[in-house]
Amino acid sequence: MSEAEAVSNTAEPEPNSPKPVKPISFLAQLWPYLSRYKKVMAGAATALIFTSLITLALGQGVRLVIDEGILSQSLSSLNSMLAFVMVLVIAMAIGTFIRFYLVTWLGERISADLRNDVFNHLVHMHPSYFEENQSGEIMSRLTTDTTLLQSIIGSSLSFALRNALTVTGGLIMLFVTNLKLSAVVMLGVPAVLIPAIWMGRRVRRLSRESQDTVADVGSYAGEIIRQVKTVQSYAREGFETLAFGREVDKAFYVAKKRIRTRSFLLGIVMMLAFSAIAAMVWVGGYDVMTGKMSGGELAAFVFYALMVAFGVAGVSEVYGEIQRAAGATERLMQLLNETSLIQSPAVAKQPRADSEDHVRLEGVSFFYPSRPDKPALKDLNIHIKRGETVALVGPSGAGKSTLFELMLRFYDPQQGRVKIGDVDIRELNLDELRKPMALVPQQPVLFSNNVWHNIRYGRPDASDEEVIAAAKAAHAYDFIMDLPNGFDSDLGENGVRLSGGQKQRVVIARAILNDPDILLLDEATSALDAESEFQVQKALEELMKNRTTIIIAHRLATVLGADRTIVMHHGEVVAEGTHASLVATSPLYKRLADLQFGSDKLAEQALAE
């Protein structure tokens, strides 16, 4: 990560960035989630009020034990008062159990609901969103921020509310018990709250910065772990260790500032609170000595004063946690408010099943968001008939794979239309558009699961027999049965336990099982050895019968059997026809054919260029 990037991570929000969420008001943004569990919240609130009232009643219990029991020197009265106090303690314990269980359950449930909603939102986002945002940052919001909210809602917020209630009740009981001493205590309350509120703003900003730097650490580590073979092959372990250490230190530096600010806040609050208590005890002790109040009243007053002091200190401490919750909520809501650029229409159309043209591109021009000045496709016009096999050839960067991405509607063209049958694909429901297609990409994609799951991914309802038949058709059955647990074998992250050719055949089996109307093959046999390629090619020939097939290939030998070959260069169609006609009419195709099928002289010339 560059220094500029590091600075940007800790910079103040841009003028156009989302307005920061204020403390406590983050609950308003979470209300749609909280409101699902009103009964649980009502039960937790009831238990919270009940335990707070019991806590306040304990102060009077202390007064009675001293005045009616100890000072009266009556053992029976002392026993009665202590029994009363024990009843209160048991009632408080029961109420605390109910409150803690319900509030913790609520925190876990809200966290789970948020994770589900965020993940559901992410899987429907347009692909370019993930090109523009780091995966580690997104994962941090999905995991770390939701876990933080679970902790806040399930613990810290309940603690803050309980302390707020006891502080309020304690202040009332202070005035009821002794007005003079209450005035002494009240002088200390503003002195505690003002610095808490003032410094809380800085804590919140530092909390947001801390969460961002932790996300950067996760992004960096994730990238290095994914590319660990490259790191090791270039002997860069030492460099990456130092670089990661710098990222960790940046996160620690911001966290240290946050911790220092919170610690200073807590220390100031504790000092001011206990200074007020010390002044109150001196005044109260003087009044007891002069007979103006009883020892039990002073003890009760000290009890309530300590309750208020600890309550204010507790609220001040939790205030920093609530600031962090506000930052986490801001990040999550910012993500949930992102709108996908690719969405199903409100009213979807259905393409005609008998239309002669299965796929049509009409005047399509497209620029990738990351390269707005360089067109990937320019005024492209292609008609593919139903059941036709069409090959797309051309040098790298010609726009072949981009055509697939537009057909699957990962992107929308800036100009022109992509049509399935007689309907613009922007007028089709996304699921209805993509389900009849099967893509076999150049880089096979497998999931961290067993073989059954990976082949069955496109058709979860397929039977075991159908999965096995698809594996056999893709010439994958034999090596699958050689795995330790056959079809039950876990393939590891992205199929790390398989070779490149084996991965490709599992992906081809997935496409065969899907039985698509439109088959998209992007260098589908590129990772196979000659023998496997021959076998899979036979399987693909069987699969391509009676369906529309579009093949991207650099090796022309794999597309000689196509009905038609389209030659692309710089995002444009420069020629089309059969292999024989293209060799005669297209210089680019002839050059590619000469490089692959012979003509050593031309090959040497091309390499020299």
C-alpha positions as CSV (number, residue, x, y, z in Angstrom):
1,M,0.0,0.0,0.0
2,S,1.4,3.4,-0.9
3,E,1.8,6.3,1.5
4,A,-1.0,8.2,-0.3
5,E,-3.3,5.3,0.2
6,A,-2.4,5.0,3.9
7,V,-3.0,8.7,4.4
8,S,-6.4,8.5,2.6
9,N,-7.5,5.8,5.0
10,T,-7.2,8.1,8.0
11,A,-8.3,11.3,6.3
12,E,-11.4,13.2,7.3
13,P,-14.6,12.3,5.4
14,E,-15.0,13.9,2.0
15,P,-17.6,16.7,1.7
16,N,-19.8,14.4,-0.4
17,S,-19.4,11.4,1.8
18,P,-22.4,10.0,3.8
19,K,-23.3,12.1,6.9
20,P,-21.8,10.4,10.0
21,V,-24.2,8.6,12.2
22,K,-24.6,10.3,15.6
23,P,-24.3,8.3,18.8
24,I,-27.6,6.7,19.9
25,S,-29.2,7.7,16.6
26,F,-27.6,4.6,15.1
27,L,-30.4,2.7,16.8
28,A,-32.9,4.5,14.5
29,Q,-31.1,3.0,11.5
30,L,-31.2,-0.4,13.2
31,W,-34.9,0.0,14.1
32,P,-36.1,-2.1,11.1
33,Y,-34.1,-5.0,12.6
34,L,-34.9,-4.3,16.2
35,S,-38.7,-3.9,15.5
36,R,-38.8,-7.6,14.3
37,Y,-38.4,-8.6,17.9
38,K,-40.6,-6.2,19.9
39,K,-41.7,-8.9,22.4
40,V,-38.0,-9.7,23.2
41,M,-37.3,-6.0,23.6
42,A,-40.3,-5.5,25.8
43,G,-39.2,-8.4,28.0
44,A,-35.7,-7.1,28.3
45,A,-36.9,-3.6,29.1
46,T,-39.2,-5.0,31.8
47,A,-36.4,-6.9,33.3
48,L,-34.1,-3.9,33.1
49,I,-36.6,-1.6,34.9
50,F,-37.3,-4.3,37.5
51,T,-33.6,-4.8,38.3
52,S,-33.1,-1.1,38.4
53,L,-35.9,-0.6,40.9
54,I,-34.6,-3.5,43.0
55,T,-31.1,-1.8,43.1
56,L,-32.7,1.4,44.3
57,A,-34.6,-0.5,46.9
58,L,-31.4,-2.0,48.2
59,G,-30.4,1.5,49.4
60,Q,-33.4,1.7,51.7
61,G,-32.5,-1.9,52.8
62,V,-29.1,-0.7,53.9
63,R,-30.7,2.2,55.8
64,L,-33.1,-0.1,57.6
65,V,-30.3,-2.6,58.5
66,I,-28.3,0.1,60.1
67,D,-31.0,2.2,61.8
68,E,-33.5,-0.5,62.7
69,G,-31.1,-3.3,63.2
70,I,-27.6,-2.4,64.2
71,L,-28.1,1.0,65.9
72,S,-31.3,-0.2,67.7
73,Q,-29.3,-3.2,68.9
74,S,-32.2,-5.5,68.2
75,L,-31.2,-8.9,66.8
76,S,-34.7,-9.8,65.6
77,S,-35.0,-6.5,63.7
78,L,-31.5,-7.1,62.2
79,N,-32.5,-10.5,61.1
80,S,-35.8,-9.2,59.6
81,M,-34.0,-6.4,57.8
82,L,-31.3,-8.7,56.4
83,A,-34.0,-11.2,55.3
84,F,-35.7,-8.3,53.4
85,V,-32.4,-7.4,51.8
86,M,-31.8,-11.0,50.8
87,V,-35.2,-11.2,49.1
88,L,-34.3,-8.1,47.1
89,V,-30.9,-9.7,46.2
90,I,-32.6,-12.9,44.9
91,A,-35.2,-10.9,43.0
92,M,-32.4,-8.8,41.4
93,A,-30.5,-12.0,40.4
94,I,-33.5,-13.5,38.7
95,G,-34.2,-10.2,36.9
96,T,-30.5,-9.9,35.9
97,F,-30.6,-13.4,34.4
98,I,-33.7,-12.6,32.3
99,R,-32.3,-9.2,31.2
100,F,-28.9,-10.6,30.3
101,Y,-30.3,-13.6,28.3
102,L,-32.9,-11.5,26.3
103,V,-30.5,-8.7,25.5
104,T,-27.7,-11.0,24.5
105,W,-30.1,-13.1,22.4
106,L,-31.3,-9.8,20.7
107,G,-27.7,-8.8,20.0
108,E,-26.8,-12.1,18.4
109,R,-30.1,-12.2,16.4
110,I,-29.6,-8.6,15.0
111,S,-26.0,-9.4,14.1
112,A,-27.1,-12.6,12.2
113,D,-29.9,-10.7,10.4
114,L,-27.5,-7.9,9.4
115,R,-25.0,-10.5,8.1
116,N,-27.7,-12.2,6.1
117,D,-28.9,-8.9,4.6
118,V,-25.4,-7.6,3.8
119,F,-24.5,-10.9,2.1
120,N,-27.7,-11.0,0.2
121,H,-27.1,-7.5,-1.0
122,L,-23.5,-8.2,-2.0
123,V,-24.3,-11.3,-4.1
124,H,-26.7,-9.1,-6.1
125,M,-24.3,-6.2,-6.7
126,H,-22.9,-5.6,-10.1
127,P,-19.5,-7.2,-10.7
128,S,-17.7,-3.9,-11.2
129,Y,-18.5,-3.0,-7.6
130,F,-16.0,-5.7,-6.5
131,E,-13.4,-4.4,-9.0
132,E,-13.6,-0.9,-7.4
133,N,-13.7,-2.1,-3.7
134,Q,-11.2,-4.3,-1.9
135,S,-12.5,-7.7,-0.8
136,G,-10.9,-7.3,2.6
137,E,-12.8,-4.1,3.3
138,I,-16.1,-5.7,2.3
139,M,-15.4,-8.8,4.5
140,S,-14.5,-6.5,7.4
141,R,-17.9,-4.9,7.2
142,L,-19.6,-8.3,6.9
143,T,-17.8,-9.9,9.9
144,T,-16.0,-7.4,12.2
145,D,-18.6,-4.6,12.1
146,T,-21.6,-6.9,12.6
147,T,-19.7,-8.6,15.5
148,L,-19.1,-5.2,17.0
149,L,-22.8,-4.4,16.8
150,Q,-23.6,-7.7,18.4
151,S,-21.4,-6.8,21.3
152,I,-22.8,-3.3,21.6
153,I,-26.5,-4.3,21.4
154,G,-26.1,-7.5,23.4
155,S,-23.9,-6.1,26.2
156,S,-22.7,-2.5,26.2
157,L,-26.0,-0.9,25.3
158,S,-27.9,-2.8,28.0
159,F,-25.2,-1.8,30.4
160,A,-25.6,1.8,29.4
161,L,-29.3,1.7,29.7
162,R,-29.2,0.1,33.1
163,N,-26.7,2.7,34.3
164,A,-28.8,5.5,32.9
165,L,-31.8,4.2,34.8
166,T,-29.9,3.7,38.1
167,V,-28.3,7.2,37.7
168,T,-31.8,8.7,37.2
169,G,-33.3,6.7,40.0
170,G,-30.3,7.3,42.3
171,L,-30.5,11.1,41.8
172,I,-34.2,11.0,42.7
173,M,-33.4,9.0,45.9
174,L,-30.6,11.3,46.7
175,F,-33.0,14.3,46.8
176,V,-35.6,12.2,48.8
177,T,-32.9,11.2,51.3
178,N,-31.1,14.5,51.9
179,L,-31.5,17.7,49.9
180,K,-28.3,19.3,51.2
181,L,-26.0,16.5,50.3
182,S,-27.8,16.1,46.9
183,A,-26.7,19.7,46.0
184,V,-23.1,18.7,46.7
185,V,-23.4,15.7,44.4
186,M,-25.2,17.6,41.7
187,L,-22.2,20.0,41.4
188,G,-20.1,17.1,40.2
189,V,-22.5,15.7,37.6
190,P,-21.9,18.4,34.9
191,A,-18.2,18.2,35.6
192,V,-18.4,14.5,34.6
193,L,-20.8,14.7,31.7
194,I,-19.3,17.7,29.8
195,P,-15.8,16.1,29.2
196,A,-17.5,12.8,28.4
197,I,-19.5,14.3,25.6
198,W,-16.7,16.6,24.4
199,M,-14.1,13.8,24.2
200,G,-16.6,11.3,22.9
201,R,-16.6,13.0,19.5
202,R,-12.9,12.4,19.1
203,V,-13.3,8.8,20.3
204,R,-15.9,8.2,17.6
205,R,-13.6,9.6,14.8
206,L,-10.7,7.5,16.0
207,S,-13.0,4.4,16.2
208,R,-14.0,4.8,12.6
209,E,-10.3,5.2,11.6
210,S,-9.4,2.1,13.6
211,Q,-12.0,0.0,11.9
212,D,-10.8,1.2,8.5
213,T,-7.2,0.3,9.3
214,V,-8.1,-3.1,10.5
215,A,-10.0,-3.7,7.2
216,D,-6.8,-2.7,5.4
217,V,-4.8,-5.2,7.4
218,G,-7.3,-7.9,6.4
219,S,-7.2,-6.9,2.7
220,Y,-3.4,-7.1,2.6
221,A,-3.2,-10.4,4.4
222,G,-6.0,-11.9,2.2
223,E,-4.2,-11.0,-1.0
224,I,-0.8,-12.4,0.1
225,I,-2.4,-15.6,1.3
226,R,-4.2,-16.1,-2.0
227,Q,-1.0,-15.5,-3.9
228,V,1.3,-17.3,-1.5
229,K,2.9,-19.5,-4.2
230,T,3.9,-16.4,-6.1
231,V,5.3,-14.9,-3.0
232,Q,7.3,-18.0,-2.2
233,S,8.5,-18.5,-5.8
234,Y,10.1,-15.0,-5.7
235,A,11.4,-15.5,-2.2
236,R,9.5,-12.5,-1.0
237,E,8.4,-13.9,2.4
238,G,10.7,-11.5,4.3
239,F,9.5,-8.5,2.4
240,E,5.8,-9.3,2.8
241,T,6.3,-10.0,6.5
242,L,7.8,-6.5,7.0
243,A,5.1,-4.9,4.8
244,F,2.4,-6.7,6.7
245,G,4.0,-5.6,10.0
246,R,3.8,-2.0,8.8
247,E,0.1,-2.4,8.1
248,V,-0.4,-3.9,11.6
249,D,1.6,-1.0,13.1
250,K,-0.6,1.6,11.3
251,A,-3.7,-0.1,12.8
252,F,-2.1,-0.3,16.2
253,Y,-1.1,3.4,16.1
254,V,-4.7,4.5,15.4
255,A,-6.0,2.0,18.0
256,K,-3.5,3.4,20.5
257,K,-4.7,6.9,20.0
258,R,-8.3,5.7,20.5
259,I,-7.4,3.8,23.7
260,R,-5.4,6.7,25.1
261,T,-8.3,9.1,24.5
262,R,-10.8,6.7,26.1
263,S,-8.4,6.0,29.0
264,F,-8.0,9.7,29.6
265,L,-11.7,10.2,29.5
266,L,-12.4,7.4,32.0
267,G,-9.7,8.7,34.3
268,I,-11.1,12.2,34.3
269,V,-14.6,10.9,34.9
270,M,-13.5,8.7,37.8
271,M,-11.5,11.5,39.4
272,L,-14.3,14.0,39.2
273,A,-17.0,11.5,40.4
274,F,-15.1,10.4,43.5
275,S,-14.0,13.9,44.3
276,A,-17.7,14.8,44.5
277,I,-18.3,11.7,46.7
278,A,-15.5,12.7,49.0
279,A,-17.0,16.2,49.4
280,M,-20.4,14.6,50.1
281,V,-19.0,12.2,52.7
282,W,-17.3,15.0,54.5
283,V,-20.5,17.1,54.7
284,G,-22.6,14.0,55.6
285,G,-20.1,12.9,58.3
286,Y,-20.2,16.4,59.8
287,D,-24.1,16.2,59.9
288,V,-24.0,12.8,61.6
289,M,-21.6,14.1,64.2
290,T,-23.8,17.1,64.9
291,G,-27.0,14.9,65.0
292,K,-28.6,16.5,61.9
293,M,-29.0,13.0,60.2
294,S,-28.8,9.4,61.2
295,G,-26.0,6.9,60.3
296,G,-28.5,4.9,58.3
297,E,-29.5,7.9,56.2
298,L,-25.8,8.7,55.5
299,A,-25.1,5.1,54.6
300,A,-28.1,5.1,52.2
301,F,-27.0,8.4,50.8
302,V,-23.5,7.1,50.2
303,F,-25.0,4.0,48.6
304,Y,-27.0,6.1,46.1
305,A,-24.1,8.5,45.6
306,L,-21.8,5.6,44.7
307,M,-24.6,4.2,42.5
308,V,-24.8,7.5,40.6
309,A,-21.0,7.8,40.4
310,F,-20.5,4.3,39.1
311,G,-23.5,4.7,36.8
312,V,-22.1,7.9,35.3
313,A,-18.6,6.4,35.0
314,G,-20.2,3.3,33.3
315,V,-22.1,5.4,30.9
316,S,-19.0,7.4,30.1
317,E,-17.0,4.2,29.5
318,V,-19.7,2.7,27.3
319,Y,-20.2,5.9,25.5
320,G,-16.9,5.1,23.6
321,E,-18.3,1.7,22.6
322,I,-21.5,3.4,21.4
323,Q,-19.3,5.7,19.3
324,R,-17.8,2.6,17.7
325,A,-21.2,1.2,17.1
326,A,-22.2,4.4,15.4
327,G,-19.1,4.0,13.1
328,A,-19.9,0.3,12.4
329,T,-23.5,1.2,11.6
330,E,-22.4,3.9,9.3
331,R,-20.2,1.5,7.4
332,L,-22.9,-1.2,7.2
333,M,-25.6,1.2,6.1
334,Q,-23.3,2.7,3.5
335,L,-22.9,-0.7,2.0
336,L,-26.6,-1.6,2.2
337,N,-27.4,1.7,0.5
338,E,-25.2,0.9,-2.5
339,T,-27.4,0.3,-5.5
340,S,-26.6,-2.4,-8.0
341,L,-26.2,-1.0,-11.5
342,I,-27.6,-4.3,-12.9
343,Q,-31.2,-5.1,-11.8
344,S,-34.2,-7.0,-13.1
345,P,-36.9,-4.8,-14.6
346,A,-40.1,-4.1,-12.7
347,V,-42.1,-5.9,-15.4
348,A,-40.1,-8.6,-17.2
349,K,-40.7,-9.9,-20.7
350,Q,-40.3,-13.4,-22.1
351,P,-38.4,-14.0,-25.3
352,R,-40.1,-16.0,-28.1
353,A,-38.9,-19.6,-28.2
354,D,-39.3,-19.8,-32.0
355,S,-37.3,-16.7,-33.0
356,E,-34.7,-17.6,-35.6
357,D,-31.9,-15.5,-34.1
358,H,-31.1,-16.7,-30.6
359,V,-28.5,-14.0,-29.8
360,R,-28.2,-10.6,-31.4
361,L,-25.8,-7.7,-30.7
362,E,-27.0,-4.5,-32.4
363,G,-24.6,-1.6,-32.5
364,V,-23.0,-2.5,-29.2
365,S,-20.3,-0.3,-27.8
366,F,-18.9,-0.8,-24.3
367,F,-16.3,0.8,-22.0
368,Y,-15.2,-0.8,-18.8
369,P,-15.7,1.5,-15.8
370,S,-12.0,1.2,-15.0
371,R,-11.0,2.2,-18.6
372,P,-13.6,4.8,-19.7
373,D,-11.4,6.2,-22.5
374,K,-10.6,2.8,-24.2
375,P,-13.5,1.0,-25.8
376,A,-13.7,-2.8,-25.2
377,L,-16.3,-3.2,-28.0
378,K,-17.0,-0.7,-30.8
379,D,-20.3,-0.8,-32.8
380,L,-20.5,-4.5,-32.7
381,N,-23.2,-6.3,-34.8
382,I,-23.5,-10.1,-34.4
383,H,-26.4,-12.4,-35.2
384,I,-26.3,-16.0,-33.9
385,K,-29.0,-18.4,-35.0
386,R,-30.7,-20.9,-32.7
387,G,-28.6,-24.1,-32.6
388,E,-25.7,-22.5,-34.3
389,T,-22.1,-23.0,-33.2
390,V,-20.1,-19.8,-33.5
391,A,-16.4,-19.4,-32.7
392,L,-14.8,-16.1,-31.6
393,V,-11.1,-15.8,-32.4
394,G,-8.6,-13.0,-32.3
395,P,-5.7,-11.8,-30.3
396,S,-5.9,-11.1,-26.5
397,G,-7.8,-7.9,-25.8
398,A,-10.0,-8.2,-28.8
399,G,-13.1,-8.1,-26.7
400,K,-14.2,-11.8,-26.9
401,S,-14.6,-12.4,-23.2
402,T,-16.3,-9.0,-22.9
403,L,-19.0,-10.2,-25.2
404,F,-19.7,-13.1,-22.8
405,E,-19.9,-10.6,-19.9
406,L,-22.5,-8.5,-21.7
407,M,-24.5,-11.6,-22.7
408,L,-24.7,-12.6,-19.0
409,R,-25.4,-9.0,-18.2
410,F,-22.6,-8.5,-15.8
411,Y,-22.4,-5.1,-17.5
412,D,-24.7,-3.1,-19.7
413,P,-23.4,-1.5,-22.9
414,Q,-23.2,2.2,-23.1
415,Q,-24.6,2.0,-26.7
416,G,-26.6,-0.6,-28.6
417,R,-28.6,-3.6,-27.4
418,V,-27.9,-7.2,-26.6
419,K,-31.0,-9.4,-27.4
420,I,-32.0,-12.9,-26.5
421,G,-34.5,-13.9,-29.2
422,D,-36.5,-10.8,-29.8
423,V,-36.1,-9.2,-26.4
424,D,-33.4,-6.8,-25.1
425,I,-31.8,-8.6,-22.1
426,R,-32.4,-5.5,-20.0
427,E,-36.1,-6.3,-20.2
428,L,-35.5,-9.9,-18.9
429,N,-35.5,-11.1,-15.3
430,L,-31.9,-11.7,-14.4
431,D,-32.5,-15.3,-13.2
432,E,-34.5,-16.1,-16.3
433,L,-31.7,-14.6,-18.5
434,R,-28.8,-16.5,-16.8
435,K,-30.4,-19.9,-15.9
436,P,-30.6,-21.1,-19.6
437,M,-26.9,-20.3,-20.0
438,A,-23.8,-22.2,-18.9
439,L,-20.4,-20.7,-18.8
440,V,-17.2,-22.7,-18.8
441,P,-14.5,-20.0,-18.1
442,Q,-10.8,-20.1,-19.0
443,Q,-9.9,-20.1,-15.3
444,P,-12.1,-22.8,-13.7
445,V,-13.9,-21.8,-10.5
446,L,-14.6,-24.4,-7.8
447,F,-15.9,-24.0,-4.3
448,S,-14.5,-25.2,-1.0
449,N,-16.8,-28.2,-0.9
450,N,-17.1,-31.8,-2.2
451,V,-17.4,-32.9,-5.8
452,W,-21.1,-33.4,-5.5
453,H,-21.6,-29.8,-4.6
454,N,-19.3,-28.4,-7.3
455,I,-20.9,-30.4,-10.2
456,R,-24.4,-30.0,-8.9
457,Y,-24.0,-26.2,-8.4
458,G,-26.0,-25.2,-11.4
459,R,-28.7,-27.8,-10.7
460,P,-29.1,-28.4,-7.0
461,D,-32.0,-30.8,-7.5
462,A,-30.0,-33.2,-9.8
463,S,-29.9,-36.8,-8.7
464,D,-26.6,-38.6,-7.9
465,E,-27.0,-40.6,-11.1
466,E,-27.3,-37.5,-13.2
467,V,-24.2,-36.0,-11.5
468,I,-22.2,-39.2,-12.2
469,A,-23.4,-39.3,-15.8
470,A,-22.2,-35.7,-16.2
471,A,-18.8,-36.5,-14.7
472,K,-18.5,-39.5,-17.1
473,A,-19.4,-37.3,-20.1
474,A,-16.7,-34.8,-19.1
475,H,-14.2,-37.6,-18.7
476,A,-13.9,-36.7,-15.0
477,Y,-15.3,-39.8,-13.4
478,D,-12.1,-41.9,-13.2
479,F,-9.9,-39.3,-11.5
480,I,-12.8,-38.4,-9.1
481,M,-13.1,-42.0,-8.0
482,D,-9.3,-42.0,-7.4
483,L,-9.8,-39.2,-4.8
484,P,-9.7,-40.3,-1.2
485,N,-13.5,-40.2,-0.7
486,G,-14.6,-40.2,-4.3
487,F,-17.5,-37.7,-5.0
488,D,-17.5,-36.9,-1.2
489,S,-13.9,-35.6,-1.4
490,D,-13.5,-32.0,-0.3
491,L,-11.6,-30.1,-3.1
492,G,-10.3,-27.3,-0.9
493,E,-10.3,-23.6,-1.7
494,N,-10.9,-23.1,-5.4
495,G,-10.2,-26.8,-6.0
496,V,-6.6,-26.5,-4.8
497,R,-6.4,-30.3,-4.4
498,L,-6.9,-30.9,-8.2
499,S,-4.7,-30.2,-11.2
500,G,-5.6,-27.5,-13.7
501,G,-7.0,-30.1,-16.2
502,Q,-9.0,-31.9,-13.5
503,K,-10.6,-28.6,-12.3
504,Q,-11.6,-27.8,-15.9
505,R,-13.3,-31.2,-16.4
506,V,-15.3,-30.7,-13.1
507,V,-16.4,-27.4,-14.4
508,I,-17.4,-28.9,-17.8
509,A,-19.3,-31.6,-15.9
510,R,-21.2,-28.8,-14.2
511,A,-22.1,-27.3,-17.5
512,I,-23.1,-30.6,-19.0
513,L,-25.4,-31.2,-16.0
514,N,-27.0,-27.8,-16.4
515,D,-28.2,-28.7,-19.9
516,P,-28.2,-25.1,-21.1
517,D,-29.9,-23.5,-24.1
518,I,-26.8,-21.4,-24.7
519,L,-23.4,-22.8,-24.0
520,L,-20.5,-20.3,-23.5
521,L,-17.0,-21.8,-23.7
522,D,-14.2,-19.5,-22.9
523,E,-11.0,-21.5,-23.7
524,A,-12.7,-24.5,-22.1
525,T,-10.0,-26.9,-23.0
526,S,-7.0,-24.6,-22.4
527,A,-5.8,-26.3,-19.2
528,L,-6.0,-29.9,-20.6
529,D,-3.2,-32.1,-21.9
530,A,-3.5,-33.4,-25.4
531,E,-5.2,-36.7,-24.4
532,S,-7.7,-35.0,-22.0
533,E,-8.4,-32.3,-24.6
534,F,-9.3,-34.9,-27.2
535,Q,-11.6,-36.7,-24.8
536,V,-13.3,-33.5,-23.5
537,Q,-13.6,-32.2,-27.0
538,K,-15.7,-35.3,-27.9
539,A,-17.8,-34.7,-24.8
540,L,-18.3,-31.1,-25.8
541,E,-19.3,-32.1,-29.3
542,E,-22.0,-34.2,-27.9
543,L,-23.1,-31.4,-25.5
544,M,-23.2,-28.8,-28.3
545,K,-25.8,-30.7,-30.3
546,N,-29.1,-29.0,-30.7
547,R,-28.1,-26.0,-28.7
548,T,-26.6,-22.6,-29.4
549,T,-22.8,-22.6,-28.6
550,I,-20.4,-19.7,-28.6
551,I,-16.7,-20.7,-28.3
552,I,-13.8,-18.4,-27.5
553,A,-10.5,-20.0,-28.5
554,H,-6.9,-19.0,-29.2
555,R,-6.1,-22.5,-30.5
556,L,-7.8,-22.6,-33.9
557,A,-7.8,-26.4,-33.9
558,T,-10.5,-26.4,-31.2
559,V,-13.0,-24.4,-33.4
560,L,-12.5,-26.0,-36.9
561,G,-15.9,-27.7,-36.5
562,A,-17.8,-24.5,-35.8
563,D,-20.6,-23.5,-38.2
564,R,-19.1,-20.0,-38.4
565,T,-16.0,-18.2,-37.1
566,I,-16.0,-14.5,-36.2
567,V,-12.6,-12.8,-36.1
568,M,-12.4,-9.9,-33.6
569,H,-9.7,-7.2,-33.2
570,H,-9.7,-4.1,-31.0
571,G,-13.3,-4.7,-30.1
572,E,-14.6,-4.9,-33.7
573,V,-15.6,-7.7,-36.0
574,V,-13.0,-7.7,-38.8
575,A,-14.1,-10.9,-40.6
576,E,-16.3,-13.9,-40.4
577,G,-16.8,-17.2,-42.3
578,T,-15.5,-20.7,-42.3
579,H,-11.9,-21.6,-41.7
580,A,-11.2,-22.0,-45.4
581,S,-12.8,-18.8,-46.4
582,L,-11.1,-16.8,-43.6
583,V,-7.6,-18.1,-44.5
584,A,-8.3,-16.8,-48.0
585,T,-9.9,-13.4,-47.1
586,S,-8.7,-12.4,-43.6
587,P,-5.0,-11.4,-43.1
588,L,-5.3,-11.5,-39.3
589,Y,-6.9,-15.0,-39.3
590,K,-4.4,-16.3,-41.9
591,R,-1.6,-15.0,-39.6
592,L,-3.0,-16.8,-36.6
593,A,-3.5,-19.9,-38.7
594,D,0.0,-19.8,-40.0
595,L,1.4,-19.4,-36.5
596,Q,-0.5,-22.5,-35.2
597,F,-0.6,-24.8,-38.2
598,G,2.8,-24.3,-39.9
599,S,4.7,-21.6,-41.8
600,D,7.8,-21.4,-39.6
601,K,9.0,-18.4,-41.6
602,L,5.8,-16.4,-40.7
603,A,6.1,-17.6,-37.1
604,E,9.6,-16.3,-36.8
605,Q,8.6,-13.0,-38.4
606,A,5.8,-12.6,-35.9
607,L,8.0,-13.4,-33.0
608,A,10.5,-10.9,-34.2
609,E,7.8,-8.2,-34.3
